[in-house]
Amino acid sequence: MGNYFLYHYYEAENGPFKNLSALPYDEARKVMEKVKQEGTVFASRRSDDYLTVRRQLEERARTLFIDKGGKPEKLYPHYMTLGRCEWLKSWYKEGRVLQIPLEEFDPETISFTYGDLFPTMRYKDGKPYREKIYLQDEIKELIEQFGWPQEWNRDGNKGPERYIEVQIWDDKVVGKFL
């Protein structure tokens, strides 16, 4: 796919690749409650059933990925974007970003959604990329057909897709940053 980069946005004080799905449910719930009480970042607006829905969607994404021949090594993914999306830095008090070349990742352990996993799997608006997981070779075709959401929907007024999300289903590359 050429010179593509994956980006990971995170809170400076927490460090990169901190994943709620890695925590036992009760611990993750406590983290979410603290974030909601502080009310200073994007995640503080998440619904009360966020963790339950997240785990269901991650399980569904993993199943769809396996059905396409993917070889996930984890039960839940780490999240990145294909291409830069500066809007995501605004989710954090002190946002930071990591940039990693796509070629560092094993294509059999990464999947893509055209937009964030949540709206991609849940919105019922008839768009052809809803409820689908893509492999690396497929996402390029989708970009050629629909463009980069980061460009055509910078302010989010054309729908929920603001970036192409990448689900990283192993720790080989991101493990260097944990």
N, C-alpha and C positions, 0 to 999 in steps of 0.2 A: 504493500500500500504506500510505498514511497516514504517521504519524510514526515510522517505524522507523529504527533506527540500526544501523550495522555497527561492529564492534569488532575491533581488532587488538591482540593481546597480544605483548609482546616483551621481550627482555633490555635493561635500561637502558644498559649499556655498549656494546651493539652497535647500538642504534637500531632503528627500525621497518623492516619490509618487507625484511629480509635473507633471501634465499631461496637455499637449497641448490641448487635447480634452475637458478638463474642461473649457477652456477659450472661450469666444465669438470669432468667426472666425477672426475678425480684430485684436484683441489683440494677438491671437495665431500667426497670420501672422507677427506682429511686433516683437514678441519674436524670430521667425524663422529668420527674416531679421537681427536682432542683432547678433544672433548666426553665421549666414553666414558671416557677415561683420568681426566679430572677427576672424573667420576662424581657431580657435585653437582646436576644438573638432570634433569628428566624425560627429555629426549632422550638422556641417557646410557644409558638402558635399551633403546634401539632395537636391533633385530636386525642382524646383519652384512650381510644382503641388503637393508636398508632403502632405500638409494639406488636400487638396481635396481628394486625393487618400486614405489617412489614414482614413478619416471619412467614405468613401465608404466601405473600407475593414472592419472597425469596425462594421458598420451596417450589412454587410454581415455575419460576424462572429457571431454577436448577433442573427441573424435570424437562422443560422445553429444550434447554440447552443439551441435555443428555440425548433427548430424542433426535437432535440434529447431529449427533456424533461428538458433542463436547465431552471433555473428560475432567469435570470438576474434582478437585482434591479436598474441597471444603464444603460444609453444609450451607454456608452463607458467603457472599462475596465481599470483597473490598470494593469501594466505588471510586471511579475516576470519570473524567469526561474525555471524549475524543475531540481535540481542539480546545482552545482557550475559551473560557466563559467568565469574564470579569464580574458579571452579576453575582456569581456565587460567593465572591469575597465579601459581599455586603451581608451575607448570612451571619457573619462573625463579628465579634467586638474588635478583634485584632487578627484579621484573616491573613493567612499565609497560603502559598501555593508551591507545589512540587511539580516539576515537569520531567517526564520520563519518555524516552523514545519508544514508540509502539513496538519496534523490532526487538526490544528486550524481552517481550512477553511471548510465551508459547501460545500460538493461536488456538490450540486445543483447550486452553484453560481460561479463555476470555470470551465473554459474550457482550452483545451490544443491544441497547434499546434506543429507538428514535424518540428521544425525550427521556425524562426521569422514569424510573421503573413504576412508580405509583400511578401517575396519570396514564402512562402507556398501557398498563394492565387494567385500569379501572374505567377510563372514559369510554363512553359509548356514543361516539360521534361519526362512526362509519369510515374514519380514515384508515387506509389500508395497512398502516404500520402498527395499529393498536393490537394489544394482546399478543405481540410477537417478540421473539428473541432472534437476534441475527448473529451469524458468524462473521469473522473478519472480512472474508471475501464478499459477503452479501451486503455489508454496511456501505461499502464503497458504491455499489450500484444504487443503493437508496439515496446516498448523498448526491449522486449524479441526477437522480430523478427529482428529489425534493429540495436539495440544497442543504445548507447548514442552518439549523434552527438558531444558533448563536447570531447569525447574520440577519435572517428574515424575520426574526421574532425577538429582537433585543429587549424590548420593553414588556413582552408577554401579552400584548393585546390581541394577538392572533391565535391564541390557544395556549395549552399548558406546556408545549414542547419548547424548551429554551436552550437545550443542548443535547448532544448525543451522549448517553451514559454508557460507561463500560463497567461490566461486572468482572472483577478479577477473582477467579475461583481457586487460587493457590497463593502461597506466601513466598515463592521463590524470589521475585523481584522486590515486592513491597516489604519483605522481611528485613531488608537492609535498613529500612527506615523505622521499624517498630522499636 
